[in-house]
Amino acid sequence: MSIEIGSKVKGKVTGITNFGAFVELPGGKTGLVHISEVADSYVKDVNDHLTVGDEVEVKIISEKEGKVALSIKKAVDKPEVQRPSRQGRDRNSKDFRPKGGFKPKESFEDKMAKFLKSSEENLSTLKRNTDTKRGGRGGRRG
């Protein structure tokens, strides 16, 4: 049996490693299901999902130099998710801002004014604190 990329076949898990599982395909060929292709969710340990001897349906992703890459998660048919329609918006419209109650972002000048004000307050507080530790304004003797 020739292996066609994109086809789904049944296979038997023959070995499990920390990076995936080896699956024997019909015709005696063996392929690898990488750990990232075992399940849709995060897989920390392949042993949590598969055991040696399991019959699994796999999808053939690629074949290079005799090495066959397989996927279990791509072999599972998922129903297409219907997205809710975007009411009140033209499909070709590029305006994605919410309508009504929109508060514009702060301008650069407003941000700069706030920064300068807080910076001056911080500097005056710092100067006041260091002057008192030195003994005040007329504390120096010459």
Z-matrix of the N, CA and C atoms (Angstrom, degrees):
N
C 1 1.461
C 2 1.530 1 109.23
N 3 1.312 2 116.19 1 126.65
C 4 1.457 3 118.95 2 179.01
C 5 1.531 4 109.57 3 -82.77
N 6 1.310 5 115.17 4 148.73
C 7 1.461 6 120.66 5 -177.43
C 8 1.523 7 108.46 6 -93.52
N 9 1.332 8 115.52 7 122.21
C 10 1.458 9 120.46 8 178.13
C 11 1.511 10 109.51 9 -106.05
N 12 1.319 11 116.25 10 128.28
C 13 1.458 12 121.19 11 178.27
C 14 1.521 13 108.66 12 -65.78
N 15 1.334 14 116.09 13 131.83
C 16 1.453 15 121.58 14 -179.44
C 17 1.517 16 113.27 15 97.74
N 18 1.330 17 117.44 16 -12.09
C 19 1.465 18 119.50 17 -179.66
C 20 1.522 19 111.17 18 -84.58
N 21 1.328 20 115.06 19 155.22
C 22 1.461 21 121.43 20 178.55
C 23 1.515 22 108.09 21 -106.07
N 24 1.329 23 115.64 22 133.05
C 25 1.462 24 120.99 23 179.33
C 26 1.529 25 109.64 24 -137.95
N 27 1.329 26 114.73 25 160.02
C 28 1.461 27 120.45 26 174.79
C 29 1.515 28 107.73 27 -92.52
N 30 1.333 29 114.92 28 142.46
C 31 1.453 30 119.48 29 178.76
C 32 1.513 31 110.46 30 -146.53
N 33 1.340 32 114.66 31 173.22
C 34 1.459 33 120.72 32 -177.94
C 35 1.518 34 108.88 33 -121.13
N 36 1.336 35 116.37 34 131.02
C 37 1.465 36 121.58 35 179.68
C 38 1.523 37 108.08 36 -69.57
N 39 1.350 38 115.95 37 121.88
C 40 1.467 39 120.68 38 -178.95
C 41 1.518 40 112.91 39 -107.47
N 42 1.325 41 116.90 40 -19.00
C 43 1.465 42 119.47 41 -179.93
C 44 1.509 43 111.13 42 -162.95
N 45 1.341 44 115.10 43 150.31
C 46 1.463 45 120.69 44 179.59
C 47 1.521 46 108.28 45 -127.18
N 48 1.345 47 115.59 46 133.53
C 49 1.462 48 121.82 47 176.79
C 50 1.521 49 107.97 48 -123.45
N 51 1.329 50 116.15 49 178.56
C 52 1.468 51 118.97 50 178.75
C 53 1.528 52 111.87 51 -74.42
N 54 1.339 53 118.42 52 -11.17
C 55 1.469 54 120.92 53 -179.82
C 56 1.521 55 113.25 54 -110.97
N 57 1.341 56 118.34 55 0.62
C 58 1.452 57 119.75 56 178.90
C 59 1.510 58 112.52 57 160.84
N 60 1.331 59 115.50 58 -161.64
C 61 1.461 60 121.39 59 -178.78
C 62 1.521 61 109.58 60 -136.43
N 63 1.346 62 115.69 61 141.49
C 64 1.455 63 121.27 62 176.30
C 65 1.513 64 108.64 63 -93.09
N 66 1.341 65 115.18 64 133.38
C 67 1.459 66 121.23 65 -177.57
C 68 1.522 67 108.49 66 -124.09
N 69 1.347 68 115.36 67 129.53
C 70 1.460 69 120.52 68 176.76
C 71 1.518 70 108.78 69 -85.47
N 72 1.329 71 115.68 70 124.53
C 73 1.461 72 122.28 71 -177.24
C 74 1.519 73 109.74 72 -96.08
N 75 1.331 74 117.83 73 163.32
C 76 1.470 75 119.74 74 174.57
C 77 1.526 76 109.67 75 -58.85
N 78 1.308 77 116.48 76 139.14
C 79 1.462 78 120.47 77 -178.33
C 80 1.512 79 111.98 78 96.90
N 81 1.340 80 117.38 79 1.32
C 82 1.458 81 120.79 80 176.24
C 83 1.517 82 115.92 81 87.01
N 84 1.314 83 118.06 82 -5.70
C 85 1.472 84 120.29 83 178.34
C 86 1.524 85 110.05 84 -73.56
N 87 1.330 86 116.55 85 152.13
C 88 1.466 87 121.49 86 177.36
C 89 1.515 88 108.47 87 -120.98
N 90 1.330 89 116.01 88 139.89
C 91 1.458 90 121.75 89 178.13
C 92 1.507 91 110.19 90 -129.27
N 93 1.320 92 115.69 91 166.72
C 94 1.465 93 121.62 92 -179.27
C 95 1.521 94 110.45 93 -112.81
N 96 1.322 95 115.44 94 130.99
C 97 1.460 96 121.75 95 170.04
C 98 1.520 97 105.22 96 -99.16
N 99 1.329 98 117.00 97 108.07
C 100 1.463 99 120.63 98 179.43
C 101 1.524 100 109.05 99 -64.80
N 102 1.328 101 116.80 100 152.74
C 103 1.472 102 122.03 101 -177.84
C 104 1.528 103 111.79 102 -55.97
N 105 1.335 104 117.53 103 -30.97
C 106 1.470 105 121.20 104 -179.94
C 107 1.523 106 112.23 105 -74.57
N 108 1.327 107 117.37 106 -12.68
C 109 1.463 108 121.81 107 -178.37
C 110 1.533 109 112.81 108 -107.95
N 111 1.343 110 116.93 109 9.00
C 112 1.465 111 120.03 110 -178.18
C 113 1.522 112 111.53 111 -77.55
N 114 1.336 113 117.16 112 -45.13
C 115 1.467 114 120.52 113 -176.66
C 116 1.518 115 110.05 114 -147.60
N 117 1.350 116 115.68 115 162.71
C 118 1.467 117 120.55 116 178.26
C 119 1.518 118 111.78 117 -68.52
N 120 1.327 119 116.67 118 -31.07
C 121 1.462 120 120.48 119 -179.74
C 122 1.530 121 109.53 120 -87.06
N 123 1.343 122 116.05 121 172.36
C 124 1.458 123 121.43 122 -179.74
C 125 1.527 124 109.54 123 -66.21
N 126 1.325 125 116.99 124 131.96
C 127 1.457 126 121.99 125 179.40
C 128 1.523 127 108.41 126 -112.85
N 129 1.337 128 115.26 127 112.20
C 130 1.459 129 119.54 128 178.34
C 131 1.522 130 109.99 129 -85.15
N 132 1.345 131 115.43 130 -41.26
C 133 1.459 132 121.06 131 -179.33
C 134 1.529 133 108.81 132 -133.62
N 135 1.314 134 116.49 133 125.49
C 136 1.466 135 121.41 134 -178.37
C 137 1.531 136 110.37 135 -62.08
N 138 1.327 137 117.49 136 -31.72
C 139 1.467 138 121.73 137 -179.30
C 140 1.523 139 112.78 138 -61.61
N 141 1.347 140 117.72 139 -21.84
C 142 1.466 141 120.74 140 177.52
C 143 1.527 142 111.26 141 -71.59
N 144 1.341 143 117.58 142 -19.72
C 145 1.458 144 121.71 143 -175.51
C 146 1.533 145 113.21 144 -112.19
N 147 1.328 146 116.98 145 -31.32
C 148 1.458 147 120.98 146 -175.05
C 149 1.526 148 110.96 147 -132.78
N 150 1.334 149 115.32 148 154.67
C 151 1.461 150 121.14 149 171.21
C 152 1.522 151 107.82 150 -133.72
N 153 1.329 152 116.51 151 156.62
C 154 1.454 153 121.56 152 179.81
C 155 1.528 154 108.43 153 -63.10
N 156 1.326 155 116.55 154 131.56
C 157 1.457 156 121.97 155 -178.97
C 158 1.517 157 113.52 156 101.89
N 159 1.351 158 118.06 157 -11.28
C 160 1.470 159 121.32 158 179.02
C 161 1.519 160 110.70 159 -64.67
N 162 1.337 161 115.93 160 140.72
C 163 1.462 162 121.62 161 171.81
C 164 1.527 163 106.54 162 -91.52
N 165 1.314 164 116.97 163 123.41
C 166 1.468 165 120.51 164 -178.19
C 167 1.525 166 109.65 165 -130.68
N 168 1.343 167 114.17 166 151.82
C 169 1.460 168 119.38 167 172.72
C 170 1.519 169 106.83 168 -96.83
N 171 1.320 170 116.43 169 128.62
C 172 1.461 171 121.26 170 -177.78
C 173 1.523 172 109.77 171 -127.43
N 174 1.327 173 113.85 172 154.80
C 175 1.461 174 120.61 173 174.66
C 176 1.524 175 107.30 174 -108.52
N 177 1.302 176 116.55 175 135.55
C 178 1.461 177 120.82 176 -179.45
C 179 1.526 178 108.38 177 -83.55
N 180 1.329 179 115.18 178 117.49
C 181 1.478 180 121.09 179 -176.54
C 182 1.527 181 110.33 180 -88.52
N 183 1.326 182 116.64 181 -50.05
C 184 1.463 183 119.27 182 -177.88
C 185 1.529 184 109.89 183 -156.98
N 186 1.337 185 113.76 184 167.44
C 187 1.466 186 120.66 185 175.96
C 188 1.522 187 107.43 186 -145.09
N 189 1.337 188 115.48 187 117.71
C 190 1.463 189 120.97 188 178.50
C 191 1.517 190 108.69 189 -132.15
N 192 1.293 191 116.65 190 127.80
C 193 1.464 192 123.30 191 176.04
C 194 1.528 193 111.91 192 50.14
N 195 1.325 194 116.82 193 40.88
C 196 1.453 195 121.20 194 177.70
C 197 1.522 196 114.56 195 83.94
N 198 1.327 197 117.05 196 -6.85
C 199 1.462 198 120.67 197 178.64
C 200 1.521 199 108.97 198 -92.94
N 201 1.325 200 115.92 199 126.81
C 202 1.456 201 121.44 200 -176.53
C 203 1.527 202 108.99 201 -106.74
N 204 1.328 203 116.38 202 123.71
C 205 1.469 204 121.76 203 177.14
C 206 1.520 205 108.61 204 -96.54
N 207 1.335 206 115.96 205 130.98
C 208 1.454 207 121.74 206 -175.99
C 209 1.521 208 110.60 207 -123.13
N 210 1.339 209 115.38 208 161.23
C 211 1.456 210 121.16 209 176.85
C 212 1.521 211 109.75 210 -140.71
N 213 1.333 212 115.56 211 131.38
C 214 1.462 213 120.31 212 175.30
C 215 1.524 214 109.07 213 -87.72
N 216 1.332 215 116.24 214 -41.01
C 217 1.471 216 118.71 215 -176.10
C 218 1.530 217 112.50 216 -68.02
N 219 1.325 218 118.29 217 -28.79
C 220 1.469 219 120.40 218 178.37
C 221 1.527 220 112.03 219 -81.58
N 222 1.342 221 116.90 220 -13.88
C 223 1.465 222 120.78 221 178.98
C 224 1.524 223 111.05 222 -79.80
N 225 1.332 224 116.90 223 -19.37
C 226 1.460 225 121.09 224 -179.09
C 227 1.516 226 108.71 225 -83.47
N 228 1.340 227 116.16 226 124.46
C 229 1.462 228 120.13 227 178.26
C 230 1.518 229 109.19 228 -77.86
N 231 1.325 230 115.36 229 122.71
C 232 1.460 231 120.29 230 178.13
C 233 1.519 232 108.88 231 -104.43
N 234 1.330 233 117.07 232 138.61
C 235 1.464 234 118.01 233 176.12
C 236 1.528 235 109.98 234 -67.86
N 237 1.324 236 115.80 235 143.96
C 238 1.461 237 119.19 236 178.75
C 239 1.517 238 109.73 237 -68.93
N 240 1.300 239 115.81 238 135.37
C 241 1.460 240 121.12 239 -179.20
C 242 1.520 241 108.53 240 -85.97
N 243 1.334 242 115.54 241 126.11
C 244 1.462 243 120.43 242 177.64
C 245 1.526 244 108.48 243 -85.05
N 246 1.298 245 115.78 244 121.87
C 247 1.462 246 119.67 245 177.98
C 248 1.513 247 109.43 246 -84.30
N 249 1.340 248 116.63 247 143.57
C 250 1.464 249 118.32 248 177.82
C 251 1.523 250 110.07 249 -65.34
N 252 1.321 251 115.45 250 145.60
C 253 1.459 252 118.78 251 -178.39
C 254 1.523 253 109.60 252 -72.49
N 255 1.296 254 114.83 253 150.76
C 256 1.469 255 120.44 254 178.99
C 257 1.520 256 107.41 255 -91.04
N 258 1.300 257 114.96 256 101.11
C 259 1.457 258 119.57 257 -176.66
C 260 1.520 259 110.60 258 -77.34
N 261 1.322 260 114.60 259 144.57
C 262 1.464 261 120.09 260 174.47
C 263 1.508 262 114.25 261 73.85
N 264 1.315 263 117.23 262 14.72
C 265 1.458 264 118.74 263 -179.25
C 266 1.512 265 109.07 264 -132.55
N 267 1.296 266 115.70 265 131.29
C 268 1.456 267 121.20 266 177.03
C 269 1.527 268 108.16 267 -70.11
N 270 1.322 269 117.88 268 137.53
C 271 1.451 270 121.31 269 -177.78
C 272 1.526 271 112.78 270 -59.70
N 273 1.310 272 116.78 271 -34.47
C 274 1.458 273 120.38 272 -177.07
C 275 1.522 274 112.89 273 -89.14
N 276 1.318 275 116.71 274 -1.00
C 277 1.458 276 120.69 275 -177.93
C 278 1.523 277 110.23 276 -70.17
N 279 1.318 278 117.04 277 135.96
C 280 1.461 279 121.98 278 178.62
C 281 1.525 280 111.34 279 -97.69
N 282 1.313 281 117.72 280 1.97
C 283 1.459 282 121.51 281 -177.74
C 284 1.528 283 108.85 282 -88.70
N 285 1.331 284 116.62 283 104.40
C 286 1.454 285 120.68 284 -176.89
C 287 1.527 286 112.22 285 -102.25
N 288 1.327 287 117.86 286 8.09
C 289 1.465 288 119.86 287 -179.74
C 290 1.523 289 109.92 288 -72.54
N 291 1.332 290 116.56 289 142.92
C 292 1.460 291 118.61 290 177.48
C 293 1.519 292 110.81 291 -66.45
N 294 1.309 293 115.54 292 146.40
C 295 1.464 294 120.25 293 -177.90
C 296 1.527 295 110.18 294 -86.91
N 297 1.306 296 116.81 295 135.97
C 298 1.467 297 122.11 296 174.51
C 299 1.520 298 112.40 297 73.93
N 300 1.326 299 117.16 298 141.53
C 301 1.451 300 122.35 299 177.03
C 302 1.518 301 112.93 300 66.02
N 303 1.302 302 117.51 301 22.08
C 304 1.456 303 120.89 302 -177.71
C 305 1.510 304 109.89 303 -85.49
N 306 1.325 305 116.26 304 123.21
C 307 1.467 306 121.27 305 178.22
C 308 1.528 307 107.26 306 -103.43
N 309 1.326 308 117.24 307 120.30
C 310 1.467 309 118.18 308 -178.99
C 311 1.521 310 110.65 309 -65.26
N 312 1.314 311 114.96 310 152.76
C 313 1.456 312 120.21 311 178.79
C 314 1.522 313 109.70 312 -68.57
N 315 1.308 314 114.95 313 160.11
C 316 1.455 315 121.33 314 178.63
C 317 1.531 316 109.60 315 -65.55
N 318 1.316 317 116.29 316 138.48
C 319 1.455 318 118.74 317 178.91
C 320 1.531 319 109.52 318 -77.01
N 321 1.318 320 115.21 319 165.87
C 322 1.461 321 120.58 320 179.49
C 323 1.529 322 110.67 321 -61.02
N 324 1.323 323 115.93 322 -41.28
C 325 1.469 324 119.57 323 -178.75
C 326 1.528 325 111.37 324 -62.84
N 327 1.352 326 116.34 325 -40.60
C 328 1.466 327 119.46 326 178.27
C 329 1.523 328 111.18 327 -64.32
N 330 1.309 329 116.41 328 -42.11
C 331 1.466 330 120.11 329 178.40
C 332 1.525 331 110.73 330 -63.34
N 333 1.331 332 116.34 331 -41.73
C 334 1.460 333 120.84 332 -179.11
C 335 1.529 334 110.91 333 -65.10
N 336 1.343 335 116.77 334 -41.05
C 337 1.471 336 120.55 335 178.99
C 338 1.526 337 110.37 336 -62.91
N 339 1.342 338 117.14 337 -42.72
C 340 1.470 339 120.56 338 177.79
C 341 1.524 340 111.00 339 -61.90
N 342 1.325 341 115.80 340 -43.42
C 343 1.452 342 120.50 341 -179.40
C 344 1.527 343 110.89 342 -62.18
N 345 1.344 344 116.87 343 -46.57
C 346 1.462 345 120.37 344 -179.72
C 347 1.521 346 111.69 345 -61.25
N 348 1.327 347 116.59 346 -41.99
C 349 1.464 348 120.85 347 -179.91
C 350 1.527 349 110.51 348 -62.48
N 351 1.333 350 116.79 349 -48.89
C 352 1.469 351 119.56 350 -178.90
C 353 1.529 352 110.39 351 -67.12
N 354 1.324 353 117.27 352 -35.39
C 355 1.457 354 120.86 353 179.19
C 356 1.522 355 110.86 354 -64.98
N 357 1.337 356 117.72 355 -44.24
C 358 1.465 357 121.12 356 178.79
C 359 1.521 358 110.98 357 -64.26
N 360 1.335 359 117.41 358 -39.62
C 361 1.463 360 120.68 359 177.73
C 362 1.526 361 110.55 360 -63.31
N 363 1.315 362 116.74 361 -42.80
C 364 1.468 363 120.58 362 179.20
C 365 1.517 364 111.48 363 -64.42
N 366 1.331 365 117.61 364 -41.39
C 367 1.463 366 121.07 365 179.58
C 368 1.529 367 111.71 366 -65.73
N 369 1.347 368 116.88 367 -41.93
C 370 1.468 369 119.09 368 -179.93
C 371 1.529 370 110.78 369 -66.58
N 372 1.329 371 118.10 370 -38.35
C 373 1.462 372 121.49 371 177.21
C 374 1.517 373 110.15 372 -64.09
N 375 1.304 374 117.15 373 -43.50
C 376 1.456 375 121.97 374 179.73
C 377 1.526 376 111.15 375 -63.58
N 378 1.336 377 115.91 376 -43.57
C 379 1.463 378 120.60 377 -179.71
C 380 1.531 379 110.67 378 -64.50
N 381 1.334 380 115.98 379 -42.90
C 382 1.461 381 121.12 380 178.95
C 383 1.530 382 110.73 381 -60.10
N 384 1.320 383 116.86 382 -43.68
C 385 1.469 384 121.33 383 -179.48
C 386 1.523 385 111.87 384 -66.41
N 387 1.333 386 118.58 385 -39.90
C 388 1.464 387 120.42 386 -179.54
C 389 1.523 388 111.00 387 -73.88
N 390 1.338 389 119.08 388 -32.13
C 391 1.474 390 121.56 389 178.12
C 392 1.520 391 110.70 390 -66.05
N 393 1.314 392 118.03 391 -39.32
C 394 1.465 393 119.75 392 -178.94
C 395 1.516 394 110.68 393 -68.78
N 396 1.307 395 119.12 394 -30.19
C 397 1.463 396 121.39 395 178.86
C 398 1.529 397 111.16 396 -73.73
N 399 1.327 398 117.02 397 -25.08
C 400 1.461 399 120.67 398 179.75
C 401 1.526 400 112.11 399 -87.01
N 402 1.294 401 116.37 400 -8.47
C 403 1.450 402 118.72 401 179.57
C 404 1.514 403 113.45 402 106.11
N 405 1.307 404 117.85 403 16.99
C 406 1.463 405 119.26 404 175.93
C 407 1.509 406 112.82 405 89.20
N 408 1.379 407 114.00 406 -169.84
C 409 1.457 408 119.74 407 -174.06
C 410 1.528 409 112.84 408 -75.15
N 411 1.283 410 117.31 409 -43.37
C 412 1.467 411 118.75 410 -177.52
C 413 1.490 412 112.60 411 -99.73
N 414 1.299 413 118.29 412 24.56
C 415 1.454 414 121.90 413 -173.78
C 416 1.517 415 114.34 414 -78.60
N 417 1.294 416 118.23 415 -12.65
C 418 1.471 417 118.95 416 -177.85
C 419 1.524 418 110.18 417 -82.77
N 420 1.299 419 113.08 418 141.80
C 421 1.477 420 118.28 419 175.47
C 422 1.508 421 108.00 420 -115.92
N 423 1.270 422 114.74 421 138.32
C 424 1.433 423 117.98 422 -172.69
C 425 1.423 424 114.88 423 -108.55
